[in-house]
Amino acid sequence: MARSTSSNTWLREHVNDQYVQMAKKDGYRARAAYKLLEINEKDKLIRPGTVLADLGSAPGSWSQVAARIVGPQGKVFALDILPMNPIADVDFIQGDFREDEVLAEFVDLLDGRALDLVISDMAPNISGMSAMDQARSFLLCELALEFARDHLKPGGCFLVKVFQGSDFQPYLQSMRDLFDEVVTRKPKASRDRSSEIYLLGKGRR
Ligand SMILES: C[S@@+](CC[C@H](N)C(=O)[O-])C[C@H]1O[C@@H](n2cnc3c(N)ncnc32)[C@H](O)[C@@H]1O
């Protein structure tokens, strides 16, 4: 079947994208790696010894970045609704984060370890930013924040991808209630036309 014009445009942009080329060269599974690397360069969230959870981890580039930095004293726990090929020193479970049993299984995996950091790049399959997409996306953000509230050490940090929309301000407020400081980040690898932005909560109270 012939490809639509928009999927052809996407394919052409993707192939020519400098971050796609860099990811291939550096051995990362997705261009998203460079978003986390840029944020980490600025905010020093991941260091040797950091224990963290990566929510919405597949195909795995954020987990790859994290595992390379945390080293043997740290730990990366990862979860996605999709399968993810194994990454050395990353403990992964596959499941839907909205389901209580999946959350319980993930919490078991942590084995009582409190986290220094939660990173969430979760995003539902977007059909075109309709009100329903917005609602589904914010549900994942809410659940990730709840998880951070329950499992971060005092002083811990939370990085979450959000899409700017009507839920943004109340969500920002709930982050401000939990963290000493909340900042926004729009790394260069995040496409300008995307309404995605990252919120970073620093210093869980
Ligand atoms: C943008 S991708 C993440 C890319 C990843 N950070 C990386 O660097 O490879 C968003 C991910 O969120 C996951 N996701 C969406 N809804 C989910 C859910 N309900 N539970 C768990 N993961 C979910 C998707 O399957 C997808 O893999």
The ligand as an ORCA input file, in Angstrom:
! r2SCAN-3c Opt
* xyz 0 1
  C       8.371      8.119     24.215
  S       8.316      6.452     24.620
  C       9.621      6.282     25.776
  C      10.995      6.282     25.189
  C      12.057      5.916     26.199
  N      12.226      6.967     27.192
  C      13.391      5.689     25.552
  O      14.278      6.508     25.747
  O      13.564      4.671     24.862
  C       6.889      6.352     25.646
  C       6.661      4.999     26.236
  O       5.560      5.053     27.152
  C       4.997      3.764     27.170
  N       3.663      3.726     27.784
  C       2.542      4.317     27.327
  N       1.492      4.011     28.109
  C       1.983      3.211     29.101
  C       1.381      2.574     30.213
  N       0.064      2.691     30.450
  N       2.158      1.826     31.030
  C       3.489      1.696     30.768
  N       4.114      2.289     29.729
  C       3.374      3.042     28.904
  C       4.947      3.417     25.684
  O       4.782      2.028     25.487
  C       6.282      3.952     25.192
  O       7.255      2.933     25.124
*
